[in-house]
Amino acid sequence: MDLNYTNSKSMEEVTIEEVMKFDDFALIWLKNFPVGHGDIVLLLTTLAEQAININQLLQVTDRQGLGQLIFTVPSGGLAAVLVIVERFCHSMPAVKYGYSQDITRIVLTGSGIRTHSQVAAEILDLLENDDIRMHMIGSSEISLSIYVDREQAEETVNLLRQRFINAD
């Protein structure tokens, strides 16, 4: 899939300036918790009180009012997070959780990322075609973060640099 980055006058041109790799993350997810009862606030407050740094956070709520929370932390904090999460889930038996460790965060920085959802589409296509398992993707105005298994991180970085940095 090739992108035409300047296909609209209302959109700025995409320029990917750098692809960086940050090792040693863990991804934690919780599902089936009732939203709006202060439970997630309590969970996040408890993590903050333990000085656990959350890198990326996403909450989704379904039509029945049940939520799913996904967040990443440095791997070194995973054991402490799991103690807190297990305590949280024990008090709410319907809530299930899981985690993946040995995750690498890959960050693409540049301009125009916010206005071009096609960048994410091309990345997804590229990774899928190379059988790279992506756990999560998130973006801001100037960056796009991708979380992959650590053993696929170098391959992922090389693919992204080849496609976006060395595409000439």
C-alpha positions as CSV (number, residue, x, y, z in Angstrom):
1,M,0.0,0.0,0.0
2,D,1.5,3.3,-1.0
3,L,0.3,6.6,0.4
4,N,-0.2,9.9,-1.3
5,Y,0.6,12.1,1.6
6,T,-0.4,15.3,-0.1
7,N,-3.8,14.2,-1.3
8,S,-5.7,17.1,0.4
9,K,-5.0,20.8,0.7
10,S,-6.5,20.8,4.1
11,M,-4.0,18.2,5.4
12,E,-0.4,19.0,6.2
13,E,2.3,16.9,4.6
14,V,3.5,13.9,6.5
15,T,7.2,13.9,7.5
16,I,8.5,11.1,9.6
17,E,11.8,12.3,11.1
18,E,12.8,9.5,13.4
19,V,12.0,5.9,14.5
20,M,13.1,5.2,18.0
21,K,13.0,2.0,20.1
22,F,12.4,1.8,23.9
23,D,12.7,-1.7,25.4
24,D,11.3,-3.2,28.6
25,F,7.6,-2.4,28.8
26,A,4.7,-4.5,30.0
27,L,1.1,-4.3,28.8
28,I,-1.7,-4.9,31.2
29,W,-5.4,-5.2,30.4
30,L,-8.6,-5.4,32.5
31,K,-12.0,-6.1,31.1
32,N,-15.6,-6.3,32.3
33,F,-15.4,-3.6,35.0
34,P,-18.4,-1.3,35.6
35,V,-17.6,2.2,34.4
36,G,-18.6,5.2,36.5
37,H,-18.3,3.8,39.9
38,G,-14.9,5.3,40.7
39,D,-13.2,1.9,40.6
40,I,-10.7,2.8,37.8
41,V,-9.9,6.1,39.6
42,L,-9.1,4.1,42.7
43,L,-6.9,1.7,40.7
44,L,-5.0,4.5,39.0
45,T,-4.6,6.5,42.2
46,T,-3.2,3.4,43.9
47,L,-0.7,2.9,41.1
48,A,0.3,6.6,41.3
49,E,0.7,6.3,45.1
50,Q,3.1,3.4,44.5
51,A,5.1,5.7,42.0
52,I,4.2,3.4,39.1
53,N,4.6,5.3,35.9
54,I,1.9,4.5,33.3
55,N,3.2,5.1,29.8
56,Q,0.1,4.7,27.6
57,L,-3.5,4.4,28.8
58,L,-6.7,3.5,27.0
59,Q,-10.2,2.9,28.3
60,V,-13.1,1.7,26.2
61,T,-16.7,1.3,27.4
62,D,-19.3,-0.9,25.8
63,R,-23.1,-0.3,25.5
64,Q,-23.7,-2.3,28.7
65,G,-21.5,0.1,30.7
66,L,-18.6,-2.4,31.0
67,G,-15.1,-1.2,30.4
68,Q,-11.8,-2.4,29.2
69,L,-8.6,-0.7,30.4
70,I,-5.3,-1.2,28.6
71,F,-2.1,0.4,29.9
72,T,1.6,0.0,29.6
73,V,4.3,0.3,32.4
74,P,8.0,-0.2,32.5
75,S,8.7,-3.9,32.9
76,G,10.5,-3.3,36.2
77,G,7.2,-2.2,37.8
78,L,5.1,-5.2,36.5
79,A,5.3,-7.2,39.8
80,A,4.0,-4.3,41.8
81,V,1.3,-3.6,39.2
82,L,0.1,-7.2,39.3
83,V,-0.2,-7.1,43.1
84,I,-2.5,-4.1,42.8
85,V,-4.4,-5.4,39.9
86,E,-5.0,-8.8,41.5
87,R,-6.3,-7.1,44.7
88,F,-8.6,-4.9,42.5
89,C,-9.9,-7.9,40.6
90,H,-10.4,-9.9,43.8
91,S,-12.8,-7.3,45.0
92,M,-14.7,-7.5,41.6
93,P,-14.9,-11.1,40.5
94,A,-16.4,-10.3,37.1
95,V,-13.3,-8.3,36.2
96,K,-10.7,-10.3,34.3
97,Y,-7.1,-9.2,33.6
98,G,-4.0,-10.3,31.7
99,Y,-0.6,-9.0,30.7
100,S,2.2,-9.3,28.2
101,Q,5.7,-8.7,29.2
102,D,8.9,-8.1,27.1
103,I,7.2,-5.5,25.0
104,T,9.1,-2.8,23.1
105,R,7.7,0.6,22.3
106,I,8.6,2.0,18.9
107,V,8.0,5.7,18.4
108,L,7.8,7.4,15.0
109,T,8.1,11.2,15.3
110,G,7.4,13.9,12.7
111,S,4.8,16.2,11.5
112,G,1.4,15.5,9.9
113,I,0.8,12.3,11.8
114,R,-2.4,13.6,13.5
115,T,-4.1,14.5,10.2
116,H,-3.1,11.4,8.3
117,S,-4.8,8.2,9.7
118,Q,-3.4,6.6,6.5
119,V,0.0,6.5,8.2
120,A,-1.4,4.2,10.8
121,A,-3.1,2.1,8.1
122,E,0.2,1.7,6.2
123,I,2.1,0.8,9.4
124,L,-0.6,-1.9,10.2
125,D,-0.4,-3.2,6.6
126,L,3.4,-3.3,6.7
127,L,3.6,-5.1,10.0
128,E,0.8,-7.6,9.1
129,N,2.6,-8.4,5.8
130,D,5.8,-9.2,7.8
131,D,3.9,-11.2,10.5
132,I,4.9,-8.8,13.3
133,R,2.5,-9.0,16.2
134,M,1.5,-5.5,17.3
135,H,-0.1,-5.2,20.8
136,M,-1.2,-1.6,20.7
137,I,-0.9,1.6,18.6
138,G,-1.4,5.1,19.8
139,S,-0.8,8.6,18.3
140,S,-0.5,12.2,19.1
141,E,0.0,15.3,17.0
142,I,3.7,14.6,16.4
143,S,4.3,10.9,17.2
144,L,2.9,7.4,16.8
145,S,3.7,4.7,19.3
146,I,3.6,1.0,18.4
147,Y,4.0,-1.8,21.0
148,V,5.5,-5.1,19.7
149,D,7.2,-8.2,21.2
150,R,10.8,-7.4,22.0
151,E,12.1,-10.2,19.8
152,Q,10.5,-8.5,16.8
153,A,11.6,-5.0,17.7
154,E,14.7,-4.7,15.6
155,E,12.9,-6.1,12.5
156,T,10.1,-3.6,13.1
157,V,12.4,-0.6,13.4
158,N,14.3,-1.6,10.3
159,L,11.0,-2.0,8.3
160,L,9.7,1.4,9.5
161,R,13.0,3.2,8.8
162,Q,13.2,1.6,5.3
163,R,9.6,2.6,4.5
164,F,9.5,6.1,6.1
165,I,13.0,7.4,6.5
166,N,15.0,5.8,3.7
167,A,12.1,5.7,1.2
168,D,13.9,7.7,-1.4
